[in-house]
């Protein structure tokens, strides 16, 4: 993308600090105060983020995602998916479902799901997968097979969509280890 656009009022080093705000605002503010550095305030940061950073991030994501879709089409639809929630067990409020191209080890898509959208946290994983697969389908990309955990709703959903499913070895090993531990083996 080249050099980022520079604002007339702010030299390049200040724009570099703005980029750091996104990553470590809570760390950066006390550090700059300790160093007695004058930096822009949060309102100015938000204006710059909205004008420069967020559009650049969205553009980069869209460009990379299209490249990943092209790779998936060339390599065949071999993907893996899993959900990550904001808390363990079945009390999560938010979750993100991520779909990865197994041929290139790149993220194809991710979908954010809120539990009250789908009737509880138990249903979030299926909804995240559904949204990811629908997005691929809207781009005319076919899934040959998918590697997931053994979530019963996902098994049924993939069976209904005629998508071959394989189980994630990590989840399988984790469940097996827990069973052996419970039995004292």
N, C-alpha and C positions, 0 to 999 in steps of 0.2 A: 504494500500500500504506500510505501514511501514515507517521507517525513510528514508528521502530523501538522495540520494547519496551526499557525501561531497567531495569537491575538496580539494586536498592536500594543496593548497596555502591559502585557505580561511577557517577560523574557522566557526563553526555553526552559530554564531550570525550574521556574515556578510551575510550568505545565507538567514537568516531570514529577514535582511534588503532588500535583493534583492527581496524577495517575496512582501515586502511592496511597492517597486517601482512600481510594476504592478498596485497596487490599487491607490496610492497617490503620484506619482512622483512630481507633482507640489507643494505639501505640504511638502514632505519629504526633498527635496533639501534645501530650505531656513531654515528649522528647524535644519537640521544637521549643516549648516553653522553657525547658531546662537549659537549652542552648541559646536562649534569648533571641530566637529567630522570629522575624515577622512573617507570617504567612496569611494567605487569604482565609476568610471565614467559611463556615459551612454553606451559607447561602450562595456565595460566589462559586464554591465548589459544585453545588448542585446545578447552577446555571451552566457551568462548563461541561459537567458530566452530561447534561441533557443535550447540549449543543454539539459536543465533540466526541466524548467517550462512548456513550450509549449507541449512537448511530454507527460508530466504527466497530463496536463489538457485534452489533446485529449484522452489519455488512459482512464481517469476517465469518461469523457463524453460518450465514446463508451461503456464502461462497464455498466454505469448507464442506457444508452439508451436501451441496449439489455435487461436489467432487466425490464425496463418499457414496452418493447415490449412483453416480456413473460407475464407480469401482464395483459396487454391489451388482449392478446389471452385468458387468463383464465377468465377474467371478462366480456368479450364481448366488441365489438367495440363502446363504448359510448365516444365520444370525443367532445371537444369544440375548436373553433379556432377564432383568431382575429388578426388584423394587427395593428402595431404601426409604425408610420412614423416619420421622422425627423422634420417635421413641419406640422401644422394643415392645413386644407382645401386641395385643389387639386394642391398644388404647391410643394409637397414633392419630393425629389430626391431619398431618400433611405427609405426602409421600411423593417420590419421584421415580418413575419407571424409566429405565435406560435400555436402549436396544443397540447392540454392538454388531458390527460386521466381523465375523470370525476370520474371513480371508485377509483382512488388513488390520485387524485389532483397532478399529476406529469407531467412534460413537456415531451412529446413524441418526438417532432421534432420542429425545427424552420428553416425558410428559409429566406435568405436575398435577397431582390429584389431591383434593381435599375430601376428608371422610364424609362430611355432611352432603357432598354432591352425590354420593353413591350409596347412602344408607349404612354407613359404618366403615371402620377401618379394614374389616375383613374383605370387603369388596374392592378396595383400592387397587390391589395388584392386577386383578382382571381388567379393570377399567383402564389402567395405565397401558397394559399390553394392547388392549383393543384400540386405544387412541394411536399408539405407535404403528400398529399394523394397518389401520385405516389411513394413516398418513402415507405409509409406503404404497398402499394400494392407489391412493390419489395421484401418485407419481408414476403409476404403471409399473411398479416393482413387485415381483412375485417372490414369496418366501418358499424356498425348497424345504428347509427344516429349521427348527428353533431349539435351542438348548435353554431350559429353564429349571426352576426348582419343581418340586412335586405338589404344588398347590392344587387341590382338587378342582377348584373353579377353572383354573387355567387348563388342566387336562381336558375337561369337558369342552371348554370353549375352542381349543385347538382341534379337538376331534370333530366338532361341528363345522369348523372352517376347512377341514381336510388338510391340515398342516401337520407334517410329521414332527413329533416331539421327542427329544432326548433329554435325559435328566442330567443336571449339573452334578458333577462328581463331588464337588466340595459340599453341597447340601446333603448328598447321599451319605458321604463319609461322616458328616457331623451327626446325622440321625442315627447311623450305625454305632458310632462311638457312644452316644448317649444311651442307647439300648444296652450295650455291653457294660457300661458303667453302672446302670441301674441293676443289672443282673449280677454284678460283682465279678465279671469276667476280666 
